């Protein structure tokens, strides 16, 4: 049995307002998380059986518990018992203790936290779709069969039919149903020289630039940086005379950090889970 537990390098919980890092697994019926709060917990929720205790390490913010706001500073401990609605907001680092450890079905989401997500919350429809999605008949999912049939029918219909108002409304409902069938997560997979036709088009476009002209390029959703470096290599190889600036951004901090380091291996990365060099020739790797 291990006596020491290190915080993992990669977040185990991704949210729009925070990142969570789980320690363990622990021998006790207990979970411990280190939480980096950028904005706050994205939802208000109520726990059925789990008591959560938060220790504020640094930063500042507040917890909203049972409709009342409590400002917190480093050194404070916040205890949230079961069957009480709560959320938290701010910019801070927390250590969270959950006892017993989390289990599926414990948390009931009540509404969005407006400090993180400023849009209407409609839980009843989403919960119904999730219940339908979990149904099984002889081990098969009727919801997925229904979606496959609708996908085939939708593709067969002429554009004049699918563009009608009632058809668009039905398509929107189908889209929500499909989204409820699987967990939504970030896909950080990437490769060097992944989209060669795109890179060739960019190379032809920069050939039109005047000598020494300034060029700004933005790479959105750059993942671990392989695509950004592919663009930079292609353009600088074609036109080394250009005053070239590239900006690369991604929503995942660990992906941005990988790209910032610029160090890659032939083995799959823990961040991208892909071998980023596998689509290159030996000469290109060199």
C-alpha positions in Angstrom: 0.0 0.0 0.0 1.5 3.4 -1.0 1.9 5.9 1.8 2.6 9.0 -0.4 0.5 10.2 -3.3 1.8 12.8 -5.8 -0.6 15.2 -7.6 -0.9 13.9 -11.3 0.7 16.1 -14.0 -2.5 16.0 -16.1 -5.9 17.1 -14.8 -8.4 14.3 -14.1 -11.4 16.7 -14.2 -11.9 19.3 -16.9 -14.5 22.0 -16.5 -15.1 25.5 -18.0 -14.3 27.1 -14.7 -11.7 24.9 -13.0 -9.3 21.9 -13.3 -9.2 19.1 -10.8 -6.4 16.7 -9.9 -7.2 13.5 -8.1 -4.8 11.9 -5.5 -4.8 8.2 -5.0 -6.6 5.9 -5.2 -6.7 6.0 -1.4 -7.3 3.0 0.9 -10.0 4.8 2.8 -13.5 5.5 1.4 -12.2 9.0 0.7 -11.3 11.2 -2.3 -8.9 14.1 -2.3 -8.6 16.6 -5.1 -6.4 19.6 -5.8 -8.5 22.2 -7.6 -7.3 25.1 -9.7 -10.2 27.5 -9.8 -10.1 30.0 -12.7 -13.7 31.1 -12.5 -15.6 28.7 -10.4 -17.6 25.5 -10.4 -19.8 25.5 -13.6 -22.9 24.3 -11.8 -24.9 24.5 -8.6 -25.4 21.0 -7.3 -26.8 19.0 -4.4 -25.0 15.9 -3.0 -27.2 13.0 -1.9 -24.8 11.3 0.5 -21.3 12.8 0.1 -19.9 15.4 2.5 -17.4 17.7 0.9 -14.7 19.7 2.8 -12.7 22.4 1.0 -9.5 23.9 2.3 -8.5 27.2 0.7 -4.8 27.2 -0.1 -4.5 30.5 -2.0 -6.4 33.2 -3.9 -9.8 34.5 -3.0 -13.5 33.8 -3.8 -16.7 32.8 -2.3 -19.0 29.8 -1.8 -22.7 30.0 -2.2 -24.3 27.5 0.1 -28.1 27.1 0.6 -28.6 30.5 -1.1 -26.2 32.4 1.1 -22.8 33.8 0.0 -19.7 33.1 2.1 -16.4 34.9 1.2 -13.3 32.8 1.7 -9.6 33.5 2.1 -6.5 31.2 2.4 -6.5 29.1 5.6 -10.3 28.7 5.7 -12.1 25.3 5.7 -15.6 25.0 4.1 -17.8 22.1 4.9 -20.8 21.3 2.7 -23.1 18.5 4.0 -25.4 16.3 1.8 -28.7 17.7 0.6 -27.5 21.3 0.5 -27.2 23.3 -2.8 -23.9 24.9 -3.3 -21.3 26.2 -5.7 -18.1 28.3 -5.6 -16.6 31.2 -7.6 -13.4 33.1 -7.7 -9.7 32.5 -8.6 -8.1 30.3 -6.0 -6.5 26.9 -5.2 -8.4 24.4 -3.1 -8.0 21.0 -1.6 -11.3 19.1 -1.6 -12.0 16.0 0.6 -15.1 13.9 -0.3 -16.4 11.3 2.1 -17.5 8.8 1.1 -15.8 8.8 -2.3 -17.8 10.0 -5.3 -20.2 7.5 -6.9 -22.5 7.8 -10.0 -25.9 9.3 -9.2 -24.8 11.2 -6.1 -24.8 14.7 -7.5 -27.9 16.4 -8.7 -27.3 19.5 -10.8 -29.8 22.4 -10.2 -28.6 25.3 -12.3 -25.6 26.9 -14.0 -23.2 29.1 -12.0 -23.7 32.5 -13.7 -20.0 33.4 -12.9 -19.0 30.6 -15.3 -21.9 30.0 -17.7 -24.3 32.8 -18.4 -27.2 31.1 -20.2 -30.5 29.5 -19.3 -30.4 26.0 -17.7 -33.0 23.4 -18.8 -32.3 20.3 -16.8 -35.5 18.3 -17.3 -35.1 17.8 -21.0 -31.4 16.8 -20.6 -32.1 14.4 -17.8 -34.9 12.7 -19.8 -32.5 12.3 -22.8 -29.9 10.7 -20.5 -32.4 8.3 -19.1 -33.5 7.3 -22.5 -29.9 6.9 -23.6 -29.2 4.5 -20.7 -32.1 2.2 -21.6 -31.2 -1.3 -22.8 -33.4 -4.0 -24.5 -31.6 -7.4 -24.8 -28.4 -5.5 -24.2 -29.0 -3.1 -27.1 -29.6 0.6 -27.0 -32.9 1.5 -28.7 -31.9 5.2 -28.7 -28.8 4.5 -30.8 -30.8 2.4 -33.3 -33.4 5.2 -33.5 -30.6 7.8 -34.2 -29.0 5.6 -36.9 -32.4 5.2 -38.7 -33.0 9.0 -38.5 -29.5 9.7 -39.8 -30.1 7.6 -42.9 -33.5 9.2 -43.5 -32.1 12.7 -43.0 -29.3 12.2 -45.6 -31.9 10.8 -48.1 -34.3 13.8 -47.8 -33.9 16.6 -50.3 -32.6 20.0 -49.1 -36.0 21.6 -49.7 -37.5 19.3 -47.1 -34.7 19.5 -44.4 -34.6 23.3 -44.7 -38.3 23.7 -43.6 -39.0 25.0 -40.1 -40.6 21.8 -38.7 -37.8 19.7 -40.1 -35.1 22.0 -38.6 -36.9 21.9 -35.2 -36.9 18.1 -35.4 -33.3 18.0 -36.4 -32.4 20.2 -33.4 -34.1 17.7 -31.1 -32.3 14.8 -32.8 -29.0 16.7 -32.2 -29.7 17.1 -28.5 -30.6 13.4 -28.3 -27.4 12.4 -30.0 -25.3 14.6 -27.7 -26.9 13.0 -24.6 -25.7 9.5 -25.7 -22.0 10.0 -24.9 -19.7 11.9 -22.6 -18.5 15.1 -24.1 -14.7 15.7 -23.7 -11.9 17.4 -25.3 -10.1 15.7 -28.2 -6.4 16.8 -28.2 -5.2 14.3 -30.8 -2.9 15.9 -33.4 0.0 15.1 -35.7 2.8 17.0 -37.5 1.9 17.8 -41.1 -1.6 16.5 -40.4 -3.4 18.5 -43.1 -1.0 18.6 -46.1 -3.5 20.1 -48.6 -4.1 23.0 -46.2 -0.4 23.5 -45.7 0.2 23.5 -49.5 -2.6 26.1 -50.0 -0.9 28.3 -47.3 2.4 27.9 -49.1 0.9 29.1 -52.4 -0.8 32.0 -50.7 2.4 33.3 -49.1 4.1 33.2 -52.6 1.9 36.3 -53.4 3.5 38.3 -50.6 6.0 41.0 -51.3 9.6 40.6 -50.1 10.0 41.3 -46.4 6.2 41.8 -45.9 4.8 41.2 -42.5 2.7 38.1 -42.0 0.5 37.2 -39.0 -1.0 33.8 -38.6 -3.4 32.5 -35.9 -3.7 28.8 -35.1 -7.0 28.2 -33.1 -7.3 25.0 -31.1 -3.6 24.3 -31.6 -3.6 21.2 -29.3 -0.1 20.3 -28.3 1.5 22.6 -30.8 2.3 20.2 -33.7 0.0 22.0 -36.1 1.4 25.4 -35.2 5.0 24.2 -35.8 3.9 22.6 -39.0 2.5 25.9 -40.3 5.6 27.8 -39.2 7.9 25.3 -40.8 6.0 25.3 -44.1 5.8 29.1 -44.4 9.3 29.9 -43.3 10.7 27.2 -45.6 8.8 28.7 -48.5 9.4 32.4 -47.7 12.3 32.9 -45.2 12.3 36.6 -46.1 8.9 37.3 -44.5 8.5 39.0 -41.1 6.6 36.1 -39.7 4.6 36.0 -36.4 2.4 33.1 -35.3 -0.1 33.0 -32.4 -1.3 29.7 -31.2 -4.1 29.2 -28.6 -6.0 26.3 -27.1 -8.5 25.9 -24.3 -6.6 23.1 -22.6 -3.7 24.4 -20.4 -1.7 21.2 -20.6 -1.8 21.2 -24.4 -0.5 24.8 -24.5 2.3 23.9 -22.1 3.3 21.0 -24.3 3.4 23.3 -27.3 5.3 25.9 -25.4 8.0 23.4 -24.5 8.3 22.2 -28.1 9.7 18.8 -27.2 8.2 15.7 -28.8 8.8 12.0 -28.9 8.0 9.2 -31.3 5.9 7.6 -28.6 2.3 8.7 -27.9 2.1 11.8 -25.7 0.1 11.7 -22.5 -1.6 14.9 -23.6 -2.5 14.2 -27.2 -2.5 10.3 -26.9 -1.1 10.2 -30.4 2.4 9.7 -31.9 2.7 13.1 -33.4 5.6 12.1 -35.8 4.0 9.0 -37.3 2.7 10.8 -40.5 6.1 12.2 -41.4 8.9 10.8 -43.5 12.3 10.2 -42.1 13.6 13.3 -44.0 10.8 15.5 -42.6 11.5 14.3 -39.0 15.2 15.1 -39.5 
